Amino acid sequence: MEPFQRIMSIPTPFLRDNVDTDVIIPAEWLKTVSRSGLGKGAFSSIRTLENGDPDPESVFNQRAYKDSQILVAGDNFGCGSSREHAAWALADLGYRCVIAPDFADIFASNAFKNGILTISLDADIVAELAAEGEAGRALVVDLDAQTVTRADGQCHPFTLDPFRRRCLLEGLDEVGLTLQNHGPAIAAFEERQKLEMPWLYRG
């Protein structure tokens, strides 16, 4: 997992409340177990017209946010069914951070496990940050300092569980964390097992 330390990006303003995981990635995209390519299906009900053409009015189709790494969203973002594909789809679109007043717990957990930082701020502040995106002004998200800074220098602190902060800063997913904490013991077990049960390692 790529470490998250500091990013600067024009945020994508998407202040819609109660965006559920079926909006983030529709059910027909859940057949795959690959994390790549899901960006094509992300927000498809919002990004396309009834005839299948891209909707030029959709914020996700506007050139200003083509390379955006920060999504500024509405309240209760990621509610609905617990599909990790939603986090995969956001990551495939290039988002490293989502800022909203509140998140569904399971979505926030899945986002964290996939290297996406979720930041909860007061609704008034979130609206101001969305306005920065509409004006084409970049935000700086600094995880080490736990701040979101606007172009005019105004700084908004945020809080994050210390364990999640450490894992994101060091780029540790569950596998990486296990190897960091127990790597030598796992390697020793495998070497011992190769001697005691060599047939497990043949072919």
Rosetta blueprint (number, residue, H / E / L):
1 M L
2 E L
3 P L
4 F L
5 Q L
6 R E
7 I E
8 M E
9 S E
10 I L
11 P L
12 T E
13 P E
14 F E
15 L L
16 R L
17 D L
18 N L
19 V L
20 D E
21 T H
22 D H
23 V H
24 I H
25 I L
26 P L
27 A H
28 E H
29 W H
30 L L
31 K L
32 T L
33 V L
34 S L
35 R L
36 S L
37 G L
38 L H
39 G H
40 K H
41 G L
42 A L
43 F L
44 S H
45 S H
46 I H
47 R H
48 T E
49 L L
50 E L
51 N L
52 G L
53 D L
54 P E
55 D L
56 P L
57 E L
58 S L
59 V H
60 F H
61 N H
62 Q L
63 R H
64 A H
65 Y H
66 K L
67 D L
68 S L
69 Q L
70 I E
71 L E
72 V E
73 A E
74 G L
75 D L
76 N L
77 F E
78 G L
79 C E
80 G L
81 S L
82 S L
83 R L
84 E L
85 H H
86 A H
87 A H
88 W H
89 A H
90 L H
91 A H
92 D H
93 L H
94 G L
95 Y L
96 R L
97 C E
98 V E
99 I E
100 A E
101 P L
102 D L
103 F E
104 A L
105 D H
106 I H
107 F H
108 A H
109 S H
110 N H
111 A H
112 F H
113 K H
114 N L
115 G L
116 I L
117 L E
118 T E
119 I E
120 S E
121 L L
122 D L
123 A H
124 D H
125 I H
126 V H
127 A H
128 E H
129 L H
130 A H
131 A H
132 E H
133 G H
134 E H
135 A L
136 G L
137 R L
138 A L
139 L E
140 V E
141 V E
142 D E
143 L L
144 D L
145 A L
146 Q L
147 T E
148 V E
149 T E
150 R L
151 A L
152 D L
153 G L
154 Q L
155 C E
156 H E
157 P E
158 F L
159 T L
160 L L
161 D L
162 P H
163 F H
164 R H
165 R H
166 R H
167 C H
168 L H
169 L H
170 E H
171 G L
172 L L
173 D L
174 E H
175 V H
176 G H
177 L H
178 T H
179 L H
180 Q H
181 N H
182 H H
183 G H
184 P H
185 A H
186 I H
187 A H
188 A H
189 F H
190 E H
191 E H
192 R H
193 Q H
194 K H
195 L H
196 E H
197 M L
198 P H
199 W H
200 L H
201 Y H
202 R L
203 G L
